[in-house]
């Protein structure tokens, strides 16, 4: 798989240094859990209220901070849980 979607709409994202498969419409936390990414803990409400799933996002040259439960995956996205 690559950073561009395949025929089923799947693509690669990097979470905590691991390249994992994701589908459009998944949140970062869903992609992490479905792919067994270790060290993804402290996720609380899954509604964006508690802020416990803070992540650092990088896509190309843009870096930002977000919430894994509220951020949808995109091709080529790189994520680190804080």
C-alpha positions in Angstrom: 0.0 0.0 0.0 1.1 3.6 -0.5 0.1 7.1 0.4 -2.5 7.0 -2.3 -5.8 5.1 -2.0 -6.0 1.7 -3.6 -9.1 0.4 -5.4 -10.8 -0.3 -2.0 -10.0 3.2 -0.7 -7.3 2.0 1.7 -4.0 3.9 2.1 -1.0 4.1 4.5 -0.6 6.4 7.4 2.2 6.5 10.0 1.2 6.3 13.7 3.9 6.4 16.3 6.5 5.5 13.7 4.5 2.4 12.4 3.1 2.4 8.9 -0.5 1.1 9.1 -3.4 0.6 6.7 -6.4 3.0 7.0 -9.6 3.7 5.2 -11.2 7.0 4.4 -13.7 8.0 7.1 -11.6 6.4 10.0 -10.4 8.5 12.8 -6.7 8.3 13.9 -7.7 6.4 17.0 -9.7 3.9 15.0 -6.8 3.3 12.7 -4.4 2.9 15.6 -6.7 0.4 17.4 -7.5 -1.7 14.3 -3.9 -2.1 13.5 -2.7 -2.8 17.0 -0.5 0.2 17.4 1.2 -0.1 20.8 1.3 2.7 23.4 -2.1 4.1 22.4 -3.6 4.5 25.8 -5.2 7.3 27.7 -8.0 7.6 25.2 -11.0 8.6 27.2 -14.4 9.9 26.0 -14.0 9.5 22.2 -16.0 12.7 21.8 -13.3 15.4 21.9 -14.2 16.6 25.3 -11.5 15.2 27.6 -8.5 16.0 25.4 -6.7 12.8 26.5 -5.9 11.7 22.9 -3.8 14.7 21.9 -1.7 14.0 18.8 1.0 15.8 16.8 0.1 15.7 13.1 2.4 16.2 10.1 1.4 16.2 6.5 4.0 17.4 4.0 5.3 20.6 5.6 2.3 21.4 7.8 2.5 20.5 11.5 -0.4 20.8 13.9 -1.9 19.4 17.1 -5.2 17.7 17.3 -7.3 15.0 18.9 -7.1 11.4 17.6 -10.8 10.8 18.2 -11.8 13.8 16.1 -9.1 13.7 13.3 -9.8 11.7 10.2 -7.0 9.9 8.5 -5.7 11.2 5.2 -3.1 9.6 2.8 0.4 10.3 3.9 -0.5 11.6 7.3 2.1 11.1 10.1 0.9 11.0 13.7 2.5 10.9 17.1 0.4 10.4 20.3 1.5 12.9 22.9 
